Amino acid sequence: MKERVELLPPPTDNTMEEFEQYKVRMGYNQEKLKSVRYRMSVYDDFLKEYD
């Protein structure tokens, strides 16, 4: 886990920027995020990791 953390960029206070970086890391694109419900579940997963 420690090695994975070292690969991530330093956290910022901008949650939306962090969310965009998370989507890139996880391989999400516009096609995958068409559904609002799916997009919200991705955001919920992001918040768990962010906190």
N, CA, C and O atoms as a MOPAC input file, in Angstrom:
PM7 MOZYME 1SCF
protein

 N      0.82500 1    -1.18900 1     0.00000 1
 C      0.00000 1     0.00000 1     0.00000 1
 C      0.87500 1     1.26000 1     0.00000 1
 O      0.57700 1     2.23700 1    -0.68800 1
 N      1.94700 1     1.22100 1     0.77500 1
 C      2.83800 1     2.38100 1     0.86600 1
 C      3.42300 1     2.72800 1    -0.50900 1
 O      3.55600 1     3.90200 1    -0.85500 1
 N      3.77100 1     1.69400 1    -1.28600 1
 C      4.32800 1     1.93200 1    -2.62200 1
 C      3.30600 1     2.61100 1    -3.52700 1
 O      3.65500 1     3.49100 1    -4.31400 1
 N      2.04000 1     2.20000 1    -3.41500 1
 C      0.97700 1     2.80400 1    -4.22800 1
 C      0.79200 1     4.27100 1    -3.87800 1
 O      0.59000 1     5.10000 1    -4.76500 1
 N      0.85900 1     4.59800 1    -2.59800 1
 C      0.68600 1     5.98400 1    -2.16200 1
 C      1.80300 1     6.85200 1    -2.70700 1
 O      1.56700 1     8.00000 1    -3.08200 1
 N      3.00500 1     6.32400 1    -2.75600 1
 C      4.13600 1     7.10400 1    -3.25700 1
 C      3.99800 1     7.43000 1    -4.73600 1
 O      4.58900 1     8.39900 1    -5.21100 1
 N      3.21900 1     6.62800 1    -5.47700 1
 C      3.01800 1     6.88000 1    -6.90400 1
 C      2.01500 1     8.00000 1    -7.16200 1
 O      2.03000 1     8.60600 1    -8.23400 1
 N      1.14800 1     8.28100 1    -6.19600 1
 C      0.11200 1     9.29600 1    -6.37800 1
 C      0.68800 1    10.69100 1    -6.23300 1
 O      1.63300 1    10.90200 1    -5.47200 1
 N      0.11400 1    11.65600 1    -6.97000 1
 C      0.55400 1    13.04200 1    -6.79400 1
 C      0.12900 1    13.53400 1    -5.40900 1
 O     -0.79700 1    12.98200 1    -4.81600 1
 N      0.79100 1    14.55900 1    -4.89200 1
 C      0.40600 1    15.08000 1    -3.58100 1
 C     -1.03900 1    15.57700 1    -3.60500 1
 O     -1.46300 1    16.17200 1    -4.59600 1
 N     -1.80100 1    15.34600 1    -2.53800 1
 C     -3.19900 1    15.78500 1    -2.50700 1
 C     -3.31900 1    17.30800 1    -2.51700 1
 O     -2.43200 1    18.02000 1    -2.04500 1
 N     -4.41400 1    17.78200 1    -3.05400 1
 C     -4.69500 1    19.21800 1    -3.06600 1
 C     -6.00500 1    19.45900 1    -2.32700 1
 O     -6.69400 1    18.51500 1    -1.94200 1
 N     -6.34100 1    20.71900 1    -2.13400 1
 C     -7.60900 1    21.07300 1    -1.49600 1
 C     -8.74500 1    21.15700 1    -2.50800 1
 O     -9.90300 1    21.32200 1    -2.12500 1
 N     -8.42800 1    21.04600 1    -3.78400 1
 C     -9.43800 1    21.12500 1    -4.83600 1
 C    -10.02900 1    19.73500 1    -5.07600 1
 O     -9.41900 1    18.90500 1    -5.75100 1
 N    -11.20600 1    19.48800 1    -4.52600 1
 C    -11.83600 1    18.17000 1    -4.62700 1
 C    -12.14400 1    17.79500 1    -6.06600 1
 O    -11.97300 1    16.63800 1    -6.45000 1
 N    -12.59100 1    18.74600 1    -6.86500 1
 C    -12.94200 1    18.42100 1    -8.25600 1
 C    -11.70300 1    18.03400 1    -9.05300 1
 O    -11.76800 1    17.12800 1    -9.88400 1
 N    -10.58300 1    18.69800 1    -8.81900 1
 C     -9.33300 1    18.33300 1    -9.49500 1
 C     -8.90100 1    16.92900 1    -9.07300 1
 O     -8.45900 1    16.13000 1    -9.89800 1
 N     -9.03500 1    16.64200 1    -7.78200 1
 C     -8.70300 1    15.30600 1    -7.28400 1
 C     -9.61000 1    14.25600 1    -7.92500 1
 O     -9.15600 1    13.16600 1    -8.27300 1
 N    -10.89200 1    14.58800 1    -8.07700 1
 C    -11.84200 1    13.65800 1    -8.69100 1
 C    -11.47000 1    13.40000 1   -10.15000 1
 O    -11.54400 1    12.26200 1   -10.61400 1
 N    -11.07400 1    14.43700 1   -10.87200 1
 C    -10.66700 1    14.26400 1   -12.26800 1
 C     -9.43000 1    13.36400 1   -12.35300 1
 O     -9.35500 1    12.50600 1   -13.23200 1
 N     -8.47400 1    13.54700 1   -11.46300 1
 C     -7.28200 1    12.69400 1   -11.45400 1
 C     -7.64500 1    11.25900 1   -11.10500 1
 O     -7.07600 1    10.31800 1   -11.65700 1
 N     -8.59200 1    11.09100 1   -10.18900 1
 C     -9.05400 1     9.75000 1    -9.80500 1
 C     -9.67600 1     9.03800 1   -11.00600 1
 O     -9.40900 1     7.86000 1   -11.24100 1
 N    -10.51600 1     9.76400 1   -11.77400 1
 C    -11.15500 1     9.15800 1   -12.94700 1
 C    -10.10200 1     8.71000 1   -13.96100 1
 O    -10.23400 1     7.64200 1   -14.56000 1
 N     -9.07300 1     9.50900 1   -14.15500 1
 C     -7.99700 1     9.14900 1   -15.08700 1
 C     -7.27200 1     7.90500 1   -14.58100 1
 O     -7.02100 1     6.97800 1   -15.35100 1
 N     -6.93100 1     7.87700 1   -13.27300 1
 C     -6.24500 1     6.72500 1   -12.68500 1
 C     -7.05200 1     5.44900 1   -12.81800 1
 O     -6.49900 1     4.37900 1   -13.07000 1
 N     -8.37500 1     5.56400 1   -12.64600 1
 C     -9.23500 1     4.39100 1   -12.67100 1
 C     -9.65700 1     4.00500 1   -14.09000 1
 O    -10.28600 1     2.96500 1   -14.28400 1
 N     -9.31900 1     4.82600 1   -15.07500 1
 C     -9.62700 1     4.50200 1   -16.46300 1
 C    -11.04900 1     4.82300 1   -16.88000 1
 O    -11.54400 1     4.25400 1   -17.85400 1
 N    -11.72000 1     5.72000 1   -16.16800 1
 C    -13.08000 1     6.10600 1   -16.53600 1
 C    -13.02400 1     7.13100 1   -17.65900 1
 O    -12.18400 1     8.03100 1   -17.64800 1
 N    -13.91300 1     6.99100 1   -18.61700 1
 C    -14.01700 1     7.96300 1   -19.69600 1
 C    -15.47200 1     8.41000 1   -19.82900 1
 O    -16.33800 1     7.92800 1   -19.09900 1
 N    -15.74000 1     9.32400 1   -20.75100 1
 C    -17.09300 1     9.85200 1   -20.91500 1
 C    -18.09300 1     8.75900 1   -21.25600 1
 O    -19.23700 1     8.81000 1   -20.80400 1
 N    -17.69300 1     7.78900 1   -22.03000 1
 C    -18.59100 1     6.69600 1   -22.40900 1
 C    -19.04200 1     5.91400 1   -21.18700 1
 O    -20.21700 1     5.56700 1   -21.06400 1
 N    -18.11200 1     5.63800 1   -20.28600 1
 C    -18.44300 1     4.87700 1   -19.07600 1
 C    -19.26900 1     5.69900 1   -18.09800 1
 O    -20.02300 1     5.13900 1   -17.30100 1
 N    -19.13600 1     7.01600 1   -18.15000 1
 C    -19.78600 1     7.87100 1   -17.17200 1
 C    -21.07600 1     8.51000 1   -17.68800 1
 O    -21.50500 1     9.53200 1   -17.15300 1
 N    -21.70100 1     7.93400 1   -18.71100 1
 C    -22.93600 1     8.49500 1   -19.25100 1
 C    -24.07300 1     8.45500 1   -18.23300 1
 O    -24.85100 1     9.40500 1   -18.14700 1
 N    -24.18100 1     7.39500 1   -17.47500 1
 C    -25.25400 1     7.24300 1   -16.50400 1
 C    -24.95900 1     8.06500 1   -15.25100 1
 O    -23.88100 1     7.95200 1   -14.66800 1
 N    -25.91300 1     8.88700 1   -14.84600 1
 C    -25.73600 1     9.71100 1   -13.65500 1
 C    -25.59600 1     8.82900 1   -12.42300 1
 O    -24.78000 1     9.11900 1   -11.54800 1
 N    -26.37100 1     7.76700 1   -12.34000 1
 C    -26.30100 1     6.87300 1   -11.18700 1
 C    -24.91500 1     6.25100 1   -11.08800 1
 O    -24.33700 1     6.18200 1   -10.00400 1
 N    -24.38300 1     5.79800 1   -12.21900 1
 C    -23.03300 1     5.20400 1   -12.22900 1
 C    -22.00100 1     6.25000 1   -11.84900 1
 O    -21.06700 1     5.96300 1   -11.10000 1
 N    -22.16700 1     7.45500 1   -12.35900 1
 C    -21.23000 1     8.53700 1   -12.06400 1
 C    -21.21800 1     8.83900 1   -10.57100 1
 O    -20.15600 1     9.09200 1   -10.00200 1
 N    -22.37000 1     8.81500 1    -9.93800 1
 C    -22.44400 1     9.08400 1    -8.50400 1
 C    -21.77800 1     7.96800 1    -7.70300 1
 O    -21.14900 1     8.23800 1    -6.67900 1
 N    -21.90500 1     6.72000 1    -8.15300 1
 C    -21.24500 1     5.62600 1    -7.43800 1
 C    -19.73000 1     5.76000 1    -7.56700 1
 O    -18.99800 1     5.44900 1    -6.62800 1
 N    -19.25500 1     6.22300 1    -8.72600 1
 C    -17.81700 1     6.46100 1    -8.90800 1
 C    -17.36900 1     7.57800 1    -7.96800 1
 O    -16.30400 1     7.48700 1    -7.35800 1
 N    -18.18100 1     8.63100 1    -7.84800 1
 C    -17.84000 1     9.74600 1    -6.96200 1
 C    -17.83600 1     9.28900 1    -5.50100 1
 O    -16.97600 1     9.70400 1    -4.72300 1
 N    -18.79100 1     8.43900 1    -5.13000 1
 C    -18.81600 1     7.90700 1    -3.76200 1
 C    -17.55400 1     7.10300 1    -3.46700 1
 O    -16.97400 1     7.22700 1    -2.38800 1
 N    -17.12800 1     6.27700 1    -4.42600 1
 C    -15.89000 1     5.51200 1    -4.25500 1
 C    -14.69400 1     6.44800 1    -4.10600 1
 O    -13.79700 1     6.20400 1    -3.29900 1
 N    -14.69400 1     7.53200 1    -4.90200 1
 C    -13.61700 1     8.51400 1    -4.82600 1
 C    -13.56600 1     9.14900 1    -3.43900 1
 O    -12.48700 1     9.30400 1    -2.86700 1
 N    -14.72200 1     9.51600 1    -2.90000 1
 C    -14.74200 1    10.16400 1    -1.58800 1
 C    -14.22800 1     9.24200 1    -0.49800 1
 O    -13.58300 1     9.70200 1     0.44400 1
 N    -14.50100 1     7.95000 1    -0.61000 1
 C    -13.98400 1     7.00700 1     0.36600 1
 C    -12.45200 1     7.00100 1     0.31800 1
 O    -11.78800 1     7.00300 1     1.35400 1
 N    -11.90600 1     6.99400 1    -0.90100 1
 C    -10.44500 1     7.00200 1    -1.04100 1
 C     -9.85700 1     8.34400 1    -0.61600 1
 O     -8.80500 1     8.38700 1     0.02100 1
 N    -10.52600 1     9.43000 1    -0.96200 1
 C    -10.03400 1    10.77300 1    -0.67200 1
 C     -9.95900 1    11.03900 1     0.82500 1
 O     -9.02200 1    11.67500 1     1.30900 1
 N    -10.95900 1    10.54400 1     1.55400 1
 C    -10.97900 1    10.74100 1     2.99800 1
 C     -9.98400 1     9.82000 1     3.63400 1
 O     -9.83500 1     9.82000 1     4.85600 1

